[in-house]
Amino acid sequence: MQIAEFDQGIPVESVNEFETPLDDLDIPNEIHIYPGVDHGFAKPSGERYAPDESKDAWQKTIEFLDLNRKMS
């Protein structure tokens, strides 16, 4: 899961609460919070666009999809 530090739709505190139950259930997970960016940081035409964070988030998404495609 990737999230912007300043995203108010899913606050960082709520995201952090996901990790312990997932770990307790042995569900593989990776939570990455991008510091200093806001919701919509991956939209190139938006004023909140953060190119480096967007590139990293996209790479993590592709890796996740590739890994899970191979597992099914």
C-alpha positions as CSV (number, residue, x, y, z in Angstrom):
1,M,0.0,0.0,0.0
2,Q,1.3,3.4,-0.9
3,I,-0.1,6.6,0.6
4,A,0.7,10.3,0.8
5,E,1.6,11.6,4.2
6,F,-0.9,14.4,3.9
7,D,-3.8,12.4,2.4
8,Q,-6.9,13.1,4.5
9,G,-9.1,10.5,2.8
10,I,-7.1,7.8,4.5
11,P,-5.1,9.4,7.3
12,V,-1.7,7.9,8.1
13,E,-2.8,6.9,11.6
14,S,-5.6,4.7,10.0
15,V,-3.1,3.2,7.6
16,N,-0.7,2.4,10.4
17,E,-3.5,0.6,12.2
18,F,-3.7,-2.0,9.3
19,E,-0.2,-3.3,9.8
20,T,-0.5,-5.1,13.1
21,P,-3.7,-7.1,12.3
22,L,-2.2,-8.1,8.9
23,D,1.0,-9.2,10.6
24,D,-0.9,-11.0,13.3
25,L,-2.7,-13.0,10.5
26,D,0.5,-13.6,8.7
27,I,-0.8,-11.7,5.7
28,P,2.2,-10.3,3.7
29,N,2.0,-6.6,3.5
30,E,4.1,-3.5,2.7
31,I,3.0,-0.1,3.7
32,H,4.9,2.8,2.2
33,I,4.0,6.4,3.3
34,Y,5.5,9.1,1.0
35,P,6.5,12.0,3.2
36,G,5.7,15.5,2.3
37,V,3.2,14.7,-0.4
38,D,-0.6,15.0,-0.6
39,H,-3.5,13.1,-2.2
40,G,-3.2,13.1,-6.0
41,F,0.6,13.2,-6.0
42,A,0.7,10.8,-9.0
43,K,-1.4,12.9,-11.3
44,P,1.0,14.6,-13.7
45,S,-1.4,17.4,-14.6
46,G,-2.2,18.1,-10.9
47,E,-0.7,20.8,-8.8
48,R,0.3,18.2,-6.2
49,Y,2.3,16.1,-8.6
50,A,5.4,14.6,-7.1
51,P,7.4,12.9,-9.9
52,D,9.9,11.0,-7.9
53,E,7.3,9.6,-5.5
54,S,5.0,8.8,-8.4
55,K,7.7,6.9,-10.2
56,D,8.5,4.9,-7.0
57,A,4.8,4.2,-6.3
58,W,4.2,3.0,-9.8
59,Q,7.2,0.7,-9.7
60,K,6.0,-0.8,-6.4
61,T,2.5,-1.3,-7.9
62,I,4.0,-3.1,-11.0
63,E,6.1,-5.3,-8.7
64,F,3.1,-6.2,-6.6
65,L,0.9,-7.1,-9.6
66,D,3.7,-9.1,-11.2
67,L,4.4,-11.1,-8.0
68,N,0.7,-11.8,-7.4
69,R,0.0,-12.7,-11.0
70,K,2.7,-15.3,-10.8
71,M,1.3,-16.7,-7.5
72,S,-2.2,-17.4,-9.0
